[in-house]
Every structure is written in structure tokens, then in C-alpha cells.
Amino acid sequence: MVKKYFLLIVTLIILRSLGLSQCINVTAFGMATVNGCTSGTISTCNYASEYGEIIFNSVGTYTFNSSVGTDFLTLTTAANAIIASGPAPLLVTIPSTGGYRLHVNTDASCGTQSTCRITTYSCASTTSVGCINSSPFGSATISSCASGTITTCNWAIEYSELTFSTAGSFTFYSSVPTDYFTFTDVSNNVIAYGVQPLTATIPTTGLYRLHLNSDALCGTDQTCRTTSYGCSMPCSGTPTAGTALASYTNLCSATAVNFSLPGSTSATGITYQWQSSPNGSTWTNITGALTINYSQVVNATGYFRCIVACGSFTSASSPAMVTMGGTTVGGTAVASGLAPCGGGTITYSLSGATVAFGLSYQWQSSPNGSVWTNIVGKTASATTEFVPTSTYFRCILMCGFSATVASLPVLTTVSSGAVSYANVPYVQTFDNTWQNGCDIRELPDNLYWKSKPATGNESWRRQNDGIAASWTNASIGVVVPASGIGCANFHSFGANNNDKGAMDFYVNMNQNGKYVLSFYYLNVSGSDNLDVMLSTDAGSSFSIKGAYTTQTIWTKKVIYFNAPNSPTCVIRLRGTSDNGNDDIGVDSLSLKLVCLNPAITAASSASTICSGASLTLTATGATSYTWMPTSLHNSSIVVTPTVNTHYVVTGSNDGLCFPSAGVSVSVTICNGIEELYGSQISVFPNPANGLITVLLPKEVTTAYFEITDPVGKLISKEELTQKHNMIDITELANGIYLYKILQKATTISVGKIIKQ
């Protein structure tokens, strides 16, 4: 006995030191006593790093669960001998009464977390086991011990209604060998569950349900499969034992393994006794293993078989061998496909590698196939990676105590799709044989052009080369060039309605000037169209510069681009399909620099002046000018602003490029007569909508009242002849106006009037 406990403790220490797929915690919290086939709560606040004590006074199969659906559970004896482990919910057969522990962690790596979760248990006779679905599909009425079809198109998420008018032992089948069945009564109380074929004894006549899933994890898929049933007659003579089948044949750690008997006799009166052997020759009965489907925690390499009996007639099944550890085969890394031009997302998996419970994986990448780097977080049997450049991939596998082994690598080759930027002027006739980029002959030239997509009906080609793109009806709907022997062709005839295809032209447009793009366009009929778009940031964003629909004859189109000022411009020709009777054509494309913007400057003889004073504005750099808001056209002009004003001059040398410059002038009331009289002059009411009063000091004679708009245009001018003067603003539109009071030629007061 001492030796056994010593070996148990050593085994636990080794398992914990290796970080295998069980998590043995040291902190206790919560407990439960189970007296029968019941359900209950262990703790309402388990942390992921604690265990709950459970005392079982009744053996049987139980399901353990956590309110955190992603938790990892490990059930052990009170001495921490592992019974079972895995993600919640965890199904375990309790072998004997006594004390047990349920350890809770966030994942199989024994993750910890101080979050309260509720841990529970339930007896396997409730709906806590199997897979209970909510979508009905298909039905069958079974009135005798016979075989039949339930449905020819069950999905793995549905159940079928079965009406039994006869009791007996029935077996249920699916055309998908890996499917998982759960058989319940009409209230969804579980009667039997397991991988198919599933045998269940119908206790009484009535209504039952057969639930279907793709695996024991209640997996779903929308694949049609045929479900059927067969009836077991009373056994006679020596039964056929079939072949013992294990859910796992290779293990990296102690694991619950499910055993079944495909090919065995299905009949009433059959009994089963599972046996184990360390060497395949000396067999020992497994206590309590008396059903056709059996589950046991396997912690060492061994053999398993079943003795099938009909009365005194017996036969032994072919054994199943379960290997613990052993030699791991790395297999070969396999890519799901080829990377698209410029890089893309690829899924990598393993072919021919060892499949074992608890096997650990680490994917690696390499630029040259010799220097390898771990890919962080990629520790599953498959991985999905974005591959921007040509890269090798492989996987490192380790099972239990065995040494690591590497899979054979796979190389994903990525065409860079790199382009250069053309200089201006540039001409493309589309006459030459098109070049290969990411596909066959999809580019007018592979220096400055790129197509998206590279192939298919929505890709661009020279009009007589659609076969290179696998166009549908490559010779129907295509256009005839406007000149020469070639033109660019978008196969709107074959593409689906609203499919889009782009042909991008990369060009340097870094000069400060106006560019002109010209091309000939043809689109005989339909609702398909062409958009011409411009990007100044190497294709990160685009704006539409031209949009063209029907054009019954070849017609020249011209688009001006005003100073993009970028060396990484992209001009995109994007076709949109209508799946109509003809294609879109583009021919004889050219891009030129029309003019360079002159360097316009604007200057003022003074930046600040007194109200009523004049100053000179001067522009340089062009041959013609327009000043605003004055609308004057000389290079130098004289202005007399009454308020702060910003003047803008637009210049040109050729009537094509029109850059501008600006200058601001501040206007103030200066010392002198303005200061002497300013405080003695009143203009009221303000705001006003009819008459306003202008009150002057008696010393003021020969005065005038001027009203201007905000930019200085004179609206009215009236003479002030007495101390109290009335001014009528009834005819003015509502708004803000400026006034100025002058004595002879001197401004003595300025201000604003609000007309309401």
C-alpha cells in the first residue's frame, strides 16, 4: 500500500511539472455531498485556481459544469489521482463512493482568474448529458421489429420524432460515420447517447426523439445525412463480437477514452463484459463495464476488448490498443491554397501526423527554410496566417515524454506585385502583347499597371485575349479597338450584375501644375459604367474624377487633375458590369502636364491704415491678375478700405493654371478730429428698421453720412445740415452695414448699423 501511494504521488508531481492537460490546484473552496442521481451546486464563487470537495455516496455517471463556458475542469480523488479532465461540461463515471475534488481553471494550460463562477454537478440520467436539440425535422412510425429510414436529409442540429407502438431493442444509424446520437423521451429525458450506431431499449410504447449532432461536443453542420433504424431480435447461438473501437488510440496524458463495438451482433439478450490487458494476451475483467459503449480513464499503454455473450455462447471482439506517449510522427505541413498576388491569408494544417489526445503543437515560420521562429499563440493543429512574402511554415509536435518532432515544411510563394511609378508624359496604346503580373497577360505593362482581380470575367484584358482570364464566352461582347490592334476590355458581358474590376495606373504627379488625362471610351449599350478615380496616397484612398455610362461610338474623354503634388498617384479605371450584351472598352490613353502653376505673391504698402486712407496692393509672378473683392485686374491697385479686409489675387500665365495669394489690411480710427468729436456723435436707434437719428455737436459743419456694405461698396450718401439729422434706411435689406461721418474730407466717426 505504501508503495502504491508513493508511486501515485511521484506520478502527480511529474504530471504537474510537465504542465500536461490536467490542472491540480492547491486551494480548496466549496463542497457538496451527493446521495443519489441528483443535480446540485458545488460552489457559487469558485475561482479559476481552486478545487471543490465532493463526497459521493452513490456511484454513476455525472456531468460537471461551470457558469464560465470556456473553463477547464479536472476531477481527481481526494488524493489528487486524476479521474478525468477536459473543457466544461465534463462527463465522468464515478467508480466508487468516497471523496473527490473538482479543480477549476480557465484553460488546459492551468490558467488562473479571480472571477466568481458557479460550479455544478448533475446525474447523467438528466439532460445534462448528450446533445439536446431544439429544431425538429423528420419522423417515423415504428410498429414492429423492423428496419426503416427516418429521414434522408437530417442536419447535425435537429431531432426526429419517433412513434413506437412496439417495445424492444433498436439501433439507430447515420450515413455520416462520425455522427453522435442522443435518444430521449418526448420531454427530453435522456435514455441513451453516444456515437452512432446507437442502441437503445424502448421501455414503453409512445413518442420519442432522436437528436443528431456531428460530434459529442454537440457540433453542428448543414450537411444532409440519412438517418435510419433497425430492430434487434432475441439473440441465439454464438454472437459476433465485432471490433473494439477507441475514441483515442494515442494519448499524451491520462484521458477518458470511449470504447464501442462496431460490427457486433445487435439482438436482445446480448450481454457485454469489457476487459483490459497490458500485453494483449492476459485479460482482466473491468468492474462495471457491462454495456456496448464504455468509457474509462486510460493512464498507461494497454489493450481493450469486449466479451459478447448470448446465454452460454460467447465471443471476444478484436482488441483496440491505446498507446500512452510513444513515437510522434510530424507528418507534412499542408497549405489550403496559393497566396494571392501581393500576399494573402492561408490556412495550414498537418497531413500524416500523429493524432493523439494532449498532443502539443507549435507552428513556426522561416524566410529561407533553415532559420525558424515560433509564431506566437499558434499552438493548435492548424493555423491561419497572413503571408505577405514568400515564407516556409512547419509545426513542432510533442506528445508526453517523447522528444519534439518537426513536420516537413511547406513553402508559400508570394508574387510581390510591386510596381514603379511612371513619369509624365505617358502614353499607352494597349497594342503590345500584355504582360504577366499575378496572372497570364493581365497588364498593359508590368512596370506601371496592376489589375484587381487578375483573372475572371471582371478582370481587364486586351480585347482579343479574354481566354487568358478564363472569360465566359471570351469572344462574345468584346469591343473592336478605336485604333491600332489592341484596346483595354472589361468583360461586362460575362461578369455578374454589379461585379467590379479595376485596372490601376501608377504615376508620378509631383509637379505643382495641372495634368490632363485623355482616352477613348466605348460602351455601346446597357447600364454598365466606367469610373475614373484618383489616389494621391499610393492607393490607400480614392476619389472619383469621372463617371461614364453609355457611349455608342468611340469618344475621347478628357479629365483635368489640378496639382495632385504627389509622387505616388494611382489612376484607377473601374468597370461595373450589367451582365449585358457588350463590354466596356478604353483605348489610346495619355497623361500630360498642361501647365505649371506660377509662384504668385501679394504684398501691401501698409498692413495697418487709418479709416479713409488709401494704400497700394502689388502682385507678382504671373502675366494676368484678378483682385477680389475689388474685381480689378492690374498687378498694382490702390484701395481705400474702411474696415479690416483680406484681399486675394489670382494669377495666370496661360489661362489654364490659376494659383492665388492673399494679403490682409487692418483699419483703425486714428488720433485727430476723430478723437475730438467721436464721443459727441450719436447714431440711434441701432438696430433700426426705419429712421435713424444722427446727433452731431454744433461745431460740426458741412458733414456727410455714408453707408457702405461690409466690403466697402457705397450704398448711400447724405448731407448732414443740422445738429439733429434723420436718415431713412427703410429701403435697405436686412443685414449689417457700415457708416462713416465725414467733415469735409476727414472721417470723424465710423460704426455699424443693423437693419432689421
C-alpha positions, 0 to 999 in steps of 0.5 A, spaced: 500 500 500 505 504 501 508 503 495 502 504 491 501 511 494 508 513 493 508 511 486 501 515 485 504 521 488 511 521 484 506 520 478 502 527 480 508 531 481 511 529 474 504 530 471 504 537 474 511 539 472 510 537 465 504 542 465 500 536 461 492 537 460 490 536 467 490 542 472 491 540 480 490 546 484 492 547 491 486 551 494 480 548 496 473 552 496 466 549 496 463 542 497 457 538 496 455 531 498 451 527 493 446 521 495 443 519 489 442 521 481 441 528 483 443 535 480 446 540 485 451 546 486 458 545 488 460 552 489 457 559 487 464 563 487 469 558 485 475 561 482 479 559 476 485 556 481 481 552 486 478 545 487 471 543 490 470 537 495 465 532 493 463 526 497 459 521 493 455 516 496 452 513 490 456 511 484 454 513 476 455 517 471 455 525 472 456 531 468 460 537 471 459 544 469 461 551 470 457 558 469 464 560 465 463 556 458 470 556 456 473 553 463 477 547 464 475 542 469 479 536 472 476 531 477 481 527 481 480 523 488 481 526 494 488 524 493 489 528 487 489 521 482 486 524 476 479 521 474 478 525 468 479 532 465 477 536 459 473 543 457 466 544 461 461 540 461 465 534 463 462 527 463 465 522 468 463 515 471 464 515 478 467 508 480 466 508 487 463 512 493 468 516 497 471 523 496 473 527 490 475 534 488 473 538 482 479 543 480 477 549 476 481 553 471 480 557 465 484 553 460 488 546 459 494 550 460 492 551 468 490 558 467 488 562 473 482 568 474 479 571 480 472 571 477 466 568 481 463 562 477 458 557 479 460 550 479 455 544 478 454 537 478 448 533 475 446 525 474 447 523 467 440 520 467 438 528 466 439 532 460 445 534 462 448 529 458 448 528 450 446 533 445 439 536 446 436 539 440 431 544 439 429 544 431 425 538 429 425 535 422 423 528 420 419 522 423 417 515 423 412 510 425 415 504 428 410 498 429 414 492 429 421 489 429 423 492 423 428 496 419 426 503 416 429 510 414 427 516 418 429 521 414 434 522 408 436 529 409 437 530 417 442 536 419 447 535 425 442 540 429 435 537 429 431 531 432 426 526 429 420 524 432 419 517 433 412 513 434 413 506 437 407 502 438 412 496 439 417 495 445 424 492 444 431 493 442 433 498 436 439 501 433 439 507 430 444 509 424 447 515 420 450 515 413 455 520 416 460 515 420 462 520 425 455 522 427 453 522 435 446 520 437 442 522 443 435 518 444 430 521 449 423 521 451 418 526 448 420 531 454 427 530 453 429 525 458 435 522 456 435 514 455 441 513 451 447 517 447 453 516 444 456 515 437 452 512 432 450 506 431 446 507 437 442 502 441 437 503 445 431 499 449 424 502 448 421 501 455 414 503 453 410 504 447 409 512 445 413 518 442 420 519 442 426 523 439 432 522 436 437 528 436 443 528 431 449 532 432 456 531 428 460 530 434 459 529 442 461 536 443 454 537 440 457 540 433 453 542 428 453 542 420 448 543 414 450 537 411 444 532 409 445 525 412 440 519 412 438 517 418 435 510 419 433 504 424 433 497 425 430 492 430 434 487 434 431 480 435 432 475 441 439 473 440 441 465 439 447 461 438 454 464 438 454 472 437 459 476 433 463 480 437 465 485 432 471 490 433 473 494 439 473 501 437 477 507 441 475 514 441 483 515 442 488 510 440 494 515 442 494 519 448 499 524 451 496 524 458 491 520 462 484 521 458 477 518 458 477 514 452 470 511 449 470 504 447 464 501 442 463 495 438 462 496 431 460 490 427 457 486 433 451 482 433 445 487 435 439 482 438 436 482 445 439 478 450 446 480 448 450 481 454 457 485 454 463 484 459 469 489 457 476 487 459 483 490 459 490 487 458 497 490 458 500 485 453 494 483 449 494 476 451 492 476 459 485 479 460 482 482 466 475 483 467 473 491 468 468 492 474 462 495 471 463 495 464 457 491 462 454 495 456 456 496 448 459 503 449 464 504 455 468 509 457 474 509 462 480 513 464 486 510 460 493 512 464 498 507 461 499 503 454 494 497 454 489 493 450 481 493 450 476 488 448 469 486 449 466 479 451 459 478 447 455 473 450 448 470 448 446 465 454 452 460 454 455 462 447 460 467 447 465 471 443 471 476 444 471 482 439 478 484 436 482 488 441 483 496 440 490 498 443 491 505 446 498 507 446 500 512 452 506 517 449 510 513 444 513 515 437 510 522 434 510 522 427 510 530 424 507 528 418 507 534 412 505 541 413 499 542 408 497 549 405 489 550 403 491 554 397 496 559 393 497 566 396 494 571 392 498 576 388 501 581 393 500 576 399 494 573 402 491 569 408 492 561 408 490 556 412 495 550 414 494 544 417 498 537 418 497 531 413 500 524 416 501 526 423 500 523 429 493 524 432 493 523 439 489 526 445 494 532 449 498 532 443 502 539 443 503 543 437 507 549 435 507 552 428 513 556 426 515 560 420 522 561 416 524 566 410 529 561 407 527 554 410 533 553 415 532 559 420 525 558 424 521 562 429 515 560 433 509 564 431 506 566 437 499 563 440 499 558 434 499 552 438 493 548 435 493 543 429 492 548 424 493 555 423 491 561 419 496 566 417 497 572 413 503 571 408 505 577 405 512 574 402 514 568 400 515 564 407 516 556 409 511 554 415 512 547 419 509 545 426 513 542 432 509 536 435 510 533 442 506 528 445 508 526 453 515 524 454 517 523 447 522 528 444 519 534 439 518 532 432 518 537 426 513 536 420 516 537 413 515 544 411 511 547 406 513 553 402 508 559 400 510 563 394 508 570 394 508 574 387 510 581 390 506 585 385 510 591 386 510 596 381 514 603 379 511 609 378 511 612 371 513 619 369 509 624 365 508 624 359 505 617 358 502 614 353 499 607 352 496 604 346 494 597 349 497 594 342 503 590 345 502 583 347 500 584 355 504 582 360 504 577 366 503 580 373 499 575 378 496 572 372 497 570 364 497 577 360 493 581 365 497 588 364 498 593 359 505 593 362 508 590 368 512 596 370 506 601 371 499 597 371 496 592 376 489 589 375 484 587 381 482 581 380 487 578 375 483 573 372 475 572 371 470 575 367 471 582 371 478 582 370 481 587 364 484 584 358 486 586 351 480 585 347 482 579 343 485 575 349 479 574 354 481 566 354 487 568 358 482 570 364 478 564 363 472 569 360 465 566 359 464 566 352 471 570 351 469 572 344 462 574 345 461 582 347 468 584 346 469 591 343 473 592 336 479 597 338 478 605 336 485 604 333 491 600 332 490 592 334 489 592 341 484 596 346 483 595 354 476 590 355 472 589 361 468 583 360 461 586 362 458 581 358 460 575 362 461 578 369 455 578 374 450 584 375 454 589 379 461 585 379 467 590 379 474 590 376 479 595 376 485 596 372 490 601 376 495 606 373 501 608 377 504 615 376 508 620 378 504 627 379 509 631 383 509 637 379 505 643 382 501 644 375 495 641 372 495 634 368 490 632 363 488 625 362 485 623 355 482 616 352 477 613 348 471 610 351 466 605 348 460 602 351 455 601 346 449 599 350 446 597 357 447 600 364 454 598 365 459 604 367 466 606 367 469 610 373 475 614 373 478 615 380 484 618 383 489 616 389 494 621 391 496 616 397 499 610 393 492 607 393 490 607 400 484 612 398 480 614 392 476 619 389 472 619 383 474 624 377 469 621 372 463 617 371 461 614 364 455 610 362 453 609 355 457 611 349 455 608 342 461 610 338 468 611 340 469 618 344 475 621 347 474 623 354 478 628 357 479 629 365 483 635 368 487 633 375 489 640 378 496 639 382 495 632 385 503 634 388 504 627 389 509 622 387 505 616 388 498 617 384 494 611 382 489 612 376 484 607 377 479 605 371 473 601 374 468 597 370 461 595 373 458 590 369 450 589 367 451 582 365 449 585 358 450 584 351 457 588 350 463 590 354 466 596 356 472 598 352 478 604 353 483 605 348 489 610 346 490 613 353 495 619 355 497 623 361 500 630 360 502 636 364 498 642 361 501 647 365 505 649 371 502 653 376 506 660 377 509 662 384 504 668 385 505 673 391 501 679 394 504 684 398 501 691 401 504 698 402 501 698 409 498 692 413 495 697 418 491 704 415 487 709 418 479 709 416 479 713 409 486 712 407 488 709 401 494 704 400 497 700 394 496 692 393 502 689 388 502 682 385 507 678 382 509 672 378 504 671 373 502 675 366 494 676 368 491 678 375 484 678 378 483 682 385 477 680 389 473 683 392 475 689 388 474 685 381 480 689 378 485 686 374 492 690 374 498 687 378 498 694 382 491 697 385 490 702 390 484 701 395 481 705 400 478 700 405 474 702 411 474 696 415 479 690 416 479 686 409 483 680 406 484 681 399 486 675 394 489 675 387 489 670 382 494 669 377 495 666 370 500 665 365 496 661 360 489 661 362 489 654 364 493 654 371 490 659 376 494 659 383 492 665 388 495 669 394 492 673 399 494 679 403 490 682 409 489 690 411 487 692 418 483 699 419 483 703 425 480 710 427 486 714 428 488 720 433 485 727 430 478 730 429 476 723 430 478 723 437 475 730 438 468 729 436 467 721 436 464 721 443 459 727 441 456 723 435 450 719 436 447 714 431 440 711 434 436 707 434 441 701 432 438 696 430 433 700 426 428 698 421 426 705 419 429 712 421 435 713 424 437 719 428 444 722 427 446 727 433 452 731 431 455 737 436 454 744 433 461 745 431 460 740 426 459 743 419 458 741 412 458 733 414 456 727 410 453 720 412 455 714 408 453 707 408 457 702 405 456 694 405 461 690 409 466 690 403 466 697 402 461 698 396 457 705 397 450 704 398 448 711 400 450 718 401 447 724 405 448 731 407 448 732 414 445 740 415 443 740 422 445 738 429 439 733 429 439 729 422 434 723 420 436 718 415 431 713 412 434 706 411 427 703 410 429 701 403 435 697 405 435 689 406 436 686 412 443 685 414 449 689 417 452 695 414 457 700 415 457 708 416 462 713 416 461 721 418 465 725 414 467 733 415 469 735 409 474 730 407 476 727 414 472 721 417 470 723 424 466 717 426 465 710 423 460 704 426 455 699 424 448 699 423 443 693 423 437 693 419 432 689 421 
